[in-house]
Amino acid sequence: GIPTGIRIAEPYWTFRLEPLARELRSRMMLAGAAAVRRGAMAGRVLRPAARVFAVPFSQMSSRSFAASPLETTVKLYEDLVDKSITEFQSNQKAVADDLDAEIASNKVVLFMEGTPDAPKSEPSQNVVKMLTQAQVVPLVSVDVLAHPAILGYTVSKTSKRRAPHMYVNGSFYADYDGILSKYQSGELAKSLGTQSTKSSGVFGGELPIATY
């Protein structure tokens, strides 16, 4: 299970632009679903006699039915990052003051998509698994999708456009690739992990069994 000692940070400021955050998330989901439908349509084989199109063929040939859902999603994320940076710059003092204080007052802070118990991207989910395996606690998590300005803050601070981002002792520690490298080398567990939360005796060194 998720290690004990994890706290989910709540922003202390009030934004007037929360509807924009909801709109961006909604547009990403709708565009992603549309891209999947286009991809599915591109793979279907239609018999010539089965469908009658009212659109002239000359217009049809200019349309792209083979849009890649992956490429569309990547572009949507890049657009989200650009908008997030703009949002952060518009609210820079309020956002930076609160999040700088959060990073400074906690040993390990993870800016991720979603929360440790409900990650919203594969990289964030994998990082939670690695931190759980290494028993990196205590840990504070910040959801970068809660508001665009939060993502804009950490992207601006780290110059890394793809979350998750982890900070240790007030400084940027690593992004996903860096965390993965440190996990595979054993450095993550050695420098930040703890043995006190692991089982002892016959199952010494193993992760504890979660009880609910």
C-alpha positions as a printed NumPy array, in Angstrom:
array([[  0.   ,   0.   ,   0.   ],
       [  0.919,   3.681,  -0.008],
       [  3.391,   4.438,   2.779],
       [  2.066,   6.195,   5.834],
       [  3.196,   9.756,   6.365],
       [  2.005,  11.075,   3.006],
       [  0.175,  14.382,   3.134],
       [ -1.634,  16.003,   0.225],
       [ -0.971,  19.715,   0.144],
       [ -3.937,  22.041,  -0.22 ],
       [ -3.383,  25.46 ,  -1.859],
       [ -3.951,  28.352,   0.55 ],
       [ -4.91 ,  30.96 ,  -2.   ],
       [ -8.196,  31.59 ,  -3.808],
       [ -8.212,  31.86 ,  -7.574],
       [-10.816,  33.56 ,  -9.658],
       [ -9.802,  31.455, -12.642],
       [-10.906,  28.032, -11.383],
       [-13.462,  27.762, -14.254],
       [-10.505,  27.891, -16.659],
       [ -8.964,  24.86 , -14.97 ],
       [-12.194,  22.915, -15.382],
       [-12.484,  24.037, -18.996],
       [ -8.934,  22.933, -19.815],
       [ -9.45 ,  19.5  , -18.244],
       [-12.794,  19.123, -20.048],
       [-11.296,  20.116, -23.398],
       [ -8.452,  17.619, -22.949],
       [-10.878,  14.771, -22.212],
       [-13.179,  15.657, -25.128],
       [-10.325,  16.051, -27.587],
       [ -8.76 ,  12.791, -26.419],
       [-12.048,  10.933, -26.862],
       [-12.54 ,  12.449, -30.312],
       [ -9.005,  11.445, -31.291],
       [ -9.667,   7.864, -30.201],
       [-12.866,   7.804, -32.252],
       [-11.004,   9.127, -35.304],
       [ -8.332,   6.519, -34.808],
       [-10.95 ,   3.791, -34.578],
       [-12.71 ,   5.045, -37.726],
       [ -9.402,   5.04 , -39.597],
       [ -8.958,   1.339, -38.874],
       [-12.431,   0.291, -40.031],
       [-12.975,  -1.207, -43.464],
       [-16.221,   0.018, -45.002],
       [-17.784,  -1.718, -47.945],
       [-18.381,   0.699, -50.849],
       [-22.094,  -0.139, -51.018],
       [-22.627,   0.098, -47.296],
       [-22.264,   3.85 , -46.911],
       [-23.401,   6.783, -49.053],
       [-21.555,  10.051, -48.425],
       [-23.124,  13.379, -49.3  ],
       [-19.748,  15.14 , -49.037],
       [-17.884,  15.48 , -52.359],
       [-14.925,  13.138, -52.625],
       [-12.593,  16.047, -53.326],
       [-13.382,  17.443, -49.886],
       [-13.177,  14.06 , -48.223],
       [ -9.7  ,  13.348, -49.523],
       [ -8.371,  16.495, -47.882],
       [ -9.519,  15.397, -44.418],
       [ -7.18 ,  13.419, -42.17 ],
       [ -8.878,  10.33 , -40.779],
       [ -5.623,   8.861, -39.462],
       [ -4.976,  11.28 , -36.609],
       [ -2.876,   9.626, -33.925],
       [ -4.493,   9.736, -30.466],
       [ -1.007,   9.73 , -28.91 ],
       [  0.202,  12.693, -30.956],
       [ -3.014,  14.562, -30.186],
       [ -2.611,  13.912, -26.47 ],
       [  1.012,  15.1  , -26.516],
       [ -0.013,  18.311, -28.268],
       [ -2.835,  18.862, -25.782],
       [ -0.402,  18.463, -22.899],
       [  2.048,  20.914, -24.465],
       [ -0.797,  23.402, -24.929],
       [ -1.78 ,  22.874, -21.29 ],
       [  1.8  ,  23.561, -20.169],
       [  1.937,  26.788, -22.193],
       [ -1.376,  27.982, -20.713],
       [ -0.225,  26.928, -17.246],
       [  2.932,  29.027, -17.488],
       [  0.82 ,  32.01 , -18.514],
       [ -1.516,  31.408, -15.558],
       [  1.415,  31.187, -13.177],
       [  2.885,  34.435, -14.472],
       [ -0.492,  36.124, -13.944],
       [ -0.659,  34.938, -10.314],
       [  3.06 ,  34.598,  -9.677],
       [  3.379,  36.16 ,  -6.232],
       [  0.425,  34.363,  -4.625],
       [  1.331,  30.992,  -6.114],
       [  5.093,  31.204,  -5.584],
       [  4.809,  32.417,  -1.994],
       [  2.621,  29.473,  -0.946],
       [  4.396,  26.754,  -2.895],
       [  7.884,  28.023,  -2.04 ],
       [  6.868,  27.806,   1.62 ],
       [  5.502,  24.273,   1.091],
       [  8.774,  23.136,  -0.475],
       [ 10.9  ,  24.86 ,   2.165],
       [  8.997,  23.407,   5.134],
       [  8.903,  19.761,   3.998],
       [ 11.769,  17.381,   3.294],
       [ 10.17 ,  15.675,   0.275],
       [  7.542,  17.333,  -1.934],
       [  6.204,  15.626,  -5.054],
       [  4.411,  17.654,  -7.738],
       [  2.405,  15.043,  -9.599],
       [ -0.672,  14.569, -11.765],
       [ -3.339,  13.496,  -9.314],
       [ -2.681,  12.218,  -5.793],
       [ -0.728,   9.21 ,  -4.45 ],
       [ -3.952,   7.225,  -3.999],
       [ -5.336,   8.313,  -7.381],
       [ -2.578,   9.158,  -9.908],
       [ -3.809,  10.636, -13.188],
       [ -0.87 ,   9.711, -15.42 ],
       [  1.397,   6.721, -15.905],
       [  4.607,   8.594, -14.943],
       [  3.011,   9.827, -11.711],
       [  1.708,   6.353, -10.928],
       [  5.143,   4.832, -11.513],
       [  6.826,   7.403,  -9.277],
       [  4.361,   6.62 ,  -6.464],
       [  5.231,   2.926,  -6.863],
       [  8.971,   3.668,  -6.691],
       [  8.6  ,   5.894,  -3.627],
       [  6.412,   3.253,  -1.994],
       [  8.937,   0.516,  -2.704],
       [ 11.738,   2.646,  -1.251],
       [  9.47 ,   3.799,   1.616],
       [ 10.238,   7.472,   1.062],
       [  8.3  ,   9.048,   3.932],
       [  7.181,  11.535,   5.075],
       [  6.066,  12.936,   1.736],
       [  3.902,  15.88 ,   0.701],
       [  2.173,  15.668,  -2.679],
       [  0.847,  18.562,  -4.761],
       [ -1.636,  17.933,  -7.595],
       [ -0.48 ,  19.966, -10.611],
       [ -3.885,  19.472, -12.266],
       [ -5.735,  21.194,  -9.425],
       [ -5.088,  24.522, -11.162],
       [ -3.007,  25.447, -14.246],
       [ -0.895,  27.907, -12.244],
       [  0.447,  25.074, -10.07 ],
       [  1.779,  23.202, -13.09 ],
       [  3.107,  26.498, -14.457],
       [  4.946,  27.089, -11.184],
       [  6.894,  23.836, -11.132],
       [  7.58 ,  23.885, -14.887],
       [  8.989,  27.404, -14.57 ],
       [ 11.025,  26.462, -11.497],
       [ 12.568,  23.302, -12.93 ],
       [ 12.583,  24.031, -16.683],
       [ 11.119,  20.506, -17.058],
       [  7.869,  20.536, -19.006],
       [  6.687,  17.069, -17.974],
       [  5.57 ,  16.268, -14.435],
       [  6.146,  14.662, -11.965],
       [  8.802,  16.793, -10.245],
       [ 10.27 ,  15.98 ,  -6.846],
       [ 11.903,  18.427,  -4.438],
       [ 14.125,  17.399,  -1.526],
       [ 15.305,  19.706,   1.247],
       [ 14.022,  22.766,  -0.586],
       [ 15.72 ,  22.049,  -3.932],
       [ 14.681,  20.329,  -7.14 ],
       [ 15.686,  16.666,  -6.911],
       [ 14.582,  15.018, -10.157],
       [ 11.873,  14.587, -12.757],
       [ 10.486,  11.211, -13.811],
       [ 13.583,  10.06 , -15.691],
       [ 15.848,  11.163, -12.849],
       [ 13.755,   9.41 , -10.203],
       [ 13.688,   6.226, -12.285],
       [ 17.474,   6.317, -12.681],
       [ 18.019,   6.838,  -8.941],
       [ 15.544,   4.076,  -8.129],
       [ 17.228,   1.583, -10.449],
       [ 20.677,   2.399,  -9.073],
       [ 19.487,   2.061,  -5.48 ],
       [ 20.303,   5.669,  -4.675],
       [ 16.663,   6.575,  -4.019],
       [ 16.241,   3.972,  -1.273],
       [ 19.703,   4.628,   0.145],
       [ 19.414,   8.403,   0.396],
       [ 15.684,   8.914,   1.075],
       [ 14.199,   5.54 ,   1.988],
       [ 13.552,   4.192,   5.456],
       [ 13.676,   0.696,   6.926],
       [ 11.63 ,   1.493,  10.001],
       [  8.322,   1.128,   8.156],
       [  9.225,  -2.244,   6.647],
       [  8.449,  -5.648,   8.131],
       [ 10.826,  -7.428,  10.476],
       [ 11.406, -11.035,  11.459],
       [ 10.682, -13.686,   8.837],
       [  9.593, -11.033,   6.35 ],
       [ 12.342,  -8.585,   7.256],
       [ 12.895,  -5.891,   4.648],
       [  9.586,  -6.529,   2.907],
       [  6.861,  -3.932,   2.501],
       [  4.226,  -4.122,   5.237],
       [  0.838,  -5.589,   4.454],
       [ -1.783,  -2.858,   4.298],
       [ -4.724,  -3.114,   6.66 ],
       [ -7.947,  -1.215,   6.158]])
